[in-house]
Amino acid sequence: MSDIVISGYLGYKNSGDEALLWVLLKSIRENFPDKSITVLSAKPAETASHYGVRAIGRFNAPAILLEFMRSDTLIFGGGSLLQDLTSRRSLYYYLWILNTADRCGMKTIMYANGIGPLLRESSRRMTAKAIRHVDALTLRDEKSLLLLREIGAARPDAIVTADPAFLLTKYTAPKTGRSPYSFGVKPGEPYVVVSIRTQRGISSRLEHELPFMCDYIFERYGLKTLFVPMQYDKDISIIRRVASRMKHSAAIWDCPFTAGDVASVLGGAVFTISMRLHMLIYAATLGVPSVAISCDTKIDALMDEAGQPFVIPAGEFTLDAATPVLDRLMSYRDEYSQALLHFSSVMAHRAEMNTAALGRILG
């Protein structure tokens, strides 16, 4: 039996989701030290060993049901769990988690959730029904709140907070000892961090156009490209294909990227280019400007709120589209860097509101 069960996209070595778990666990242990914790994970043994928690398989339905019957509170999140863009199966799984917790009499907090996209009417109906039964709800962006209203799931107690990853500078993860110099960047060599992913419908465009962009950055600004896979198993193949098509050599962070690597990698970067939300957040916390290659509304929402106009829709990505964006960023880099530090400070304060909401549930 545990006081708290945590459910999210955990155990897949996704840097962003593992950073969320790190911050959440540190926050619970600091603020609610008497609470016992169980995590639902794709690799429970690894999660238990790495984080010092009890863990069970996220698809072990009998074990989950037994755990829910004996536990008090479900923390659902963070992240964009309730969406059907990736697959309907993923949405159905998370709705099952919420509905099972409700049937077992658990208190449930949706913690720093992003909602959507919800493309199908059936997805909207089922999601709205599940959300009506949770005990507390914090959202990481305004667009999620607007979507709740649109699907008929508006709640007066819903709070827009911020992604817990903005607290990484407070809840610092242990450093791994790795650095860009371990992967082909020379000491003192300026570099740009690039984080890309495979995405249905746009990967071939990326593989064709991104090498030209990285070569342009080297030829125009003298910056070496350091590719960083945020989810190693899913990202490394497209990274290698893009790097192989460049005229100039690139460096590749050829191992899983963790929260403990953030400062050493991004602390020395001139800017980042990213398709992944949490790389953009990591960079913002260190005042490093970013160009977003966007295929998700959550990325658009973050860049808009951060006041960074450097967004290229993934479906329209070409060197011609990227060049003026890059040139503007480099012209005003220092100004955007200072603005990002202020923005991140505000967002960190808002992220603390997730803990306050959790405290009200835990009593």
C-alpha positions in Angstrom: 0.0 0.0 0.0 1.1 3.6 -0.8 -0.2 7.0 0.1 0.5 8.2 -3.4 0.5 6.5 -6.9 2.0 8.4 -9.8 0.9 7.7 -13.4 2.5 9.2 -16.5 4.6 8.3 -19.5 7.3 6.8 -17.4 10.0 4.2 -17.9 10.6 5.0 -21.5 13.8 7.0 -21.0 12.1 10.1 -22.3 14.2 12.9 -20.9 11.3 15.3 -20.4 9.0 12.9 -18.7 11.8 11.6 -16.5 12.6 15.2 -15.5 9.0 15.7 -14.5 9.2 12.6 -12.3 12.4 13.8 -10.7 11.0 17.2 -9.9 7.7 15.7 -8.6 9.5 13.2 -6.3 11.9 15.8 -4.9 8.9 18.1 -4.3 6.9 15.4 -2.5 9.8 14.4 -0.3 10.6 18.0 0.6 7.0 19.0 1.3 5.3 15.7 2.3 8.1 13.5 3.7 5.8 11.1 5.5 4.1 10.0 2.2 4.9 6.6 0.6 5.0 6.5 -3.2 4.4 4.0 -6.0 5.2 4.7 -9.6 3.6 3.1 -12.6 6.4 2.4 -15.1 7.2 0.6 -18.3 10.4 -0.6 -16.6 9.5 -0.8 -12.9 12.8 -2.3 -11.7 14.8 0.5 -13.4 12.5 3.2 -12.0 12.6 1.7 -8.5 16.4 1.5 -8.5 17.0 5.0 -10.0 14.5 7.0 -8.0 14.3 5.0 -4.8 10.5 4.3 -5.0 8.3 1.3 -5.2 7.3 0.7 -8.9 4.9 -1.6 -10.7 4.3 -2.3 -14.4 2.2 0.3 -16.1 0.3 -2.4 -18.0 0.0 -4.9 -15.2 -3.7 -4.4 -14.7 -4.3 -6.8 -11.8 -1.4 -5.2 -9.8 -2.6 -1.7 -10.6 -6.1 -2.5 -9.5 -4.9 -4.0 -6.3 -2.6 -0.9 -5.7 -5.5 1.5 -6.3 -7.7 -0.4 -3.9 -5.1 0.0 -1.2 -3.9 3.5 -1.9 -5.2 7.0 -1.1 -4.2 9.5 -3.9 -3.4 9.3 -7.6 -1.1 11.9 -9.2 -1.9 11.9 -12.9 0.9 13.5 -14.9 2.5 15.7 -15.7 2.6 16.0 -19.5 0.1 15.7 -22.4 -1.4 12.4 -21.5 -5.0 13.0 -22.6 -4.6 13.4 -26.4 -5.4 11.2 -29.4 -2.8 12.6 -31.8 -0.3 9.9 -31.0 -2.8 7.1 -30.8 -6.2 6.3 -29.5 -4.8 3.4 -27.5 -2.7 5.8 -25.4 -5.8 7.9 -24.6 -7.8 4.9 -23.7 -5.1 3.7 -21.4 -5.0 7.0 -19.5 -8.7 7.2 -19.3 -8.8 3.7 -17.8 -6.3 4.9 -15.2 -8.5 7.9 -14.2 -11.7 5.9 -14.3 -10.3 3.0 -12.3 -8.9 5.3 -9.6 -12.3 6.9 -9.3 -14.1 3.5 -9.0 -11.5 2.5 -6.3 -12.3 5.7 -4.3 -9.0 7.3 -4.7 -8.5 11.1 -4.6 -7.1 12.2 -7.9 -5.1 15.3 -9.0 -4.4 15.9 -12.6 -0.9 17.4 -12.1 0.4 20.0 -14.6 -1.4 18.4 -17.5 -1.5 19.5 -21.1 -4.8 18.6 -22.7 -5.1 17.7 -26.3 -5.1 17.6 -29.2 -8.4 15.7 -29.1 -9.3 15.1 -32.8 -12.2 12.8 -32.5 -15.6 13.6 -31.0 -15.6 10.3 -29.0 -12.3 11.3 -27.5 -13.7 14.6 -26.4 -16.7 13.0 -24.8 -14.8 10.4 -22.9 -12.1 12.8 -21.7 -14.7 15.4 -20.5 -16.5 12.7 -18.5 -13.3 11.5 -16.8 -12.2 15.0 -16.0 -15.4 15.8 -14.2 -14.6 13.1 -11.6 -11.1 14.3 -10.6 -10.6 16.1 -7.3 -8.1 18.7 -8.4 -6.7 19.9 -11.7 -3.7 22.0 -12.7 -2.9 22.8 -16.3 0.4 23.8 -17.8 -0.9 26.2 -20.4 -3.9 28.4 -21.3 -4.7 26.5 -24.4 -5.5 23.4 -22.3 -7.9 25.4 -20.3 -9.6 26.7 -23.5 -9.9 23.1 -24.8 -11.6 22.0 -21.5 -14.2 24.7 -22.0 -14.6 23.7 -25.7 -15.3 20.0 -24.8 -17.7 20.9 -21.9 -15.3 20.0 -19.1 -14.7 23.5 -17.7 -14.1 23.5 -13.9 -14.0 26.6 -11.7 -11.2 25.0 -9.7 -8.9 24.4 -12.7 -5.6 26.3 -12.3 -3.2 27.3 -15.0 0.3 26.7 -13.5 3.4 25.8 -15.4 5.4 22.7 -16.4 7.3 21.3 -13.4 10.5 21.1 -15.6 10.8 24.9 -14.9 11.9 23.8 -11.4 14.9 21.9 -12.6 17.2 24.7 -11.5 15.8 24.3 -7.9 15.5 20.5 -7.8 18.8 19.9 -9.6 19.4 16.3 -10.7 22.8 14.7 -9.9 25.3 15.5 -12.6 26.4 12.5 -14.8 29.9 13.7 -15.5 29.2 13.7 -19.3 29.7 16.8 -21.4 29.7 17.9 -25.1 33.4 17.2 -25.1 32.7 13.5 -24.7 30.9 13.4 -28.0 32.9 15.4 -30.5 32.7 19.1 -29.5 36.2 20.5 -28.9 36.9 22.6 -25.8 36.0 26.2 -26.5 34.2 25.4 -29.8 30.8 27.2 -30.1 27.9 25.0 -30.8 24.1 24.8 -31.3 22.0 22.0 -29.8 19.6 20.3 -32.2 16.9 18.0 -30.9 14.6 16.3 -33.5 12.3 13.3 -33.5 10.6 11.1 -36.1 7.2 12.4 -36.9 4.8 10.8 -39.4 4.4 12.9 -42.5 7.3 15.2 -42.0 10.4 13.1 -41.3 11.4 12.9 -45.0 11.2 16.7 -45.2 13.4 17.1 -42.1 16.0 14.6 -43.4 16.2 16.6 -46.7 16.2 20.2 -45.4 17.8 20.1 -41.9 21.3 19.2 -43.1 21.2 22.4 -45.2 20.2 24.4 -42.2 22.9 23.0 -40.0 25.5 23.5 -42.7 24.3 27.1 -43.0 24.6 27.7 -39.3 28.2 26.5 -39.4 29.2 28.5 -42.5 27.4 31.7 -41.5 28.0 31.7 -37.7 30.8 29.1 -37.1 28.6 27.0 -34.8 29.1 23.2 -34.7 25.9 21.1 -34.5 25.4 18.9 -31.4 22.5 16.6 -31.9 20.9 15.5 -28.6 18.2 12.7 -28.5 15.6 13.5 -25.9 14.2 9.9 -26.2 17.2 7.9 -27.4 15.6 4.8 -28.8 13.1 6.9 -30.9 15.3 9.8 -31.9 18.7 8.4 -32.6 18.0 6.9 -36.1 16.7 10.2 -37.7 19.6 12.1 -36.0 22.2 9.8 -37.6 20.5 10.1 -41.0 20.4 13.9 -40.9 24.0 14.1 -39.6 25.2 11.8 -42.4 23.8 14.2 -45.0 25.7 17.3 -43.7 28.7 18.7 -45.5 30.3 19.6 -42.2 30.8 17.2 -39.4 28.4 17.1 -36.5 28.6 15.8 -33.0 26.0 13.4 -31.6 25.2 12.9 -27.9 25.2 9.1 -28.4 23.5 8.0 -25.2 20.3 8.7 -23.2 20.0 12.4 -22.2 19.0 12.9 -18.6 18.0 15.8 -16.4 21.5 15.6 -14.9 23.0 16.4 -18.3 21.0 19.6 -18.9 23.4 22.2 -17.4 26.5 20.8 -19.0 25.0 20.6 -22.5 22.8 23.7 -22.7 25.0 25.9 -20.5 27.5 26.3 -23.3 25.0 26.3 -26.3 24.6 29.5 -28.3 21.0 28.5 -29.1 18.9 25.4 -29.7 16.7 24.0 -32.4 14.1 21.7 -31.1 11.0 19.7 -32.0 10.6 18.6 -28.3 8.9 20.7 -25.7 11.2 19.9 -22.8 14.3 20.8 -24.7 12.8 24.2 -25.2 12.0 24.4 -21.5 15.4 23.3 -20.4 17.0 25.9 -22.7 14.6 28.7 -21.3 15.6 28.0 -17.7 19.3 28.7 -18.7 18.4 31.7 -20.8 19.3 30.0 -24.1 17.1 31.1 -27.0 15.5 28.5 -29.3 14.1 27.9 -32.7 11.1 25.6 -32.5 10.2 23.2 -35.3 6.6 22.9 -34.4 4.3 19.9 -35.0 2.2 20.4 -31.8 0.1 23.1 -30.3 1.9 22.8 -26.9 5.1 24.0 -28.6 3.4 26.9 -30.2 1.8 27.8 -26.8 5.2 27.7 -25.0 7.0 29.8 -27.6 4.2 32.4 -27.7 4.1 32.7 -23.9 7.9 33.0 -23.7 7.8 35.8 -26.3 10.1 33.9 -28.7 8.9 34.4 -32.3 11.3 31.7 -33.7 8.8 29.1 -34.7 8.8 27.2 -38.0 5.8 24.8 -38.7 7.3 21.4 -39.3 5.2 20.9 -42.5 6.7 24.2 -44.0 10.3 23.6 -42.9 12.8 24.6 -45.5 16.2 26.3 -45.5 14.6 29.4 -47.1 12.0 29.5 -44.2 14.6 29.0 -41.6 17.3 31.5 -42.7 15.5 34.7 -41.7 14.4 33.1 -38.4 18.0 32.2 -37.6 19.4 35.5 -38.6 16.9 37.4 -36.4 17.7 35.2 -33.4 21.4 35.8 -33.8 20.9 39.5 -34.2 19.0 39.8 -30.9 20.3 36.8 -29.0 21.4 38.7 -25.8 18.0 40.5 -25.5 16.1 37.3 -25.9 18.4 35.5 -23.4 17.6 38.0 -20.7 13.9 37.9 -21.4 14.0 34.1 -21.1 15.6 34.2 -17.7 12.8 36.5 -16.5 10.2 34.3 -18.1 11.6 31.2 -16.5 11.6 32.8 -13.1 7.9 33.6 -13.5 7.2 30.1 -14.7 9.1 28.5 -11.8 6.9 30.4 -9.4 3.8 29.2 -11.2 5.1 25.7 -11.2 5.2 25.8 -7.4 1.4 26.2 -7.5 1.2 22.5 -8.5 2.7 21.5 -5.2 0.2 23.8 -3.4 -2.7 22.1 -5.2 -1.3 18.7 -4.3 -1.0 19.8 -0.6 -4.7 20.6 -0.6 -5.5 17.1 -1.8 -3.1 15.3 0.6 -4.4 17.4 3.5 
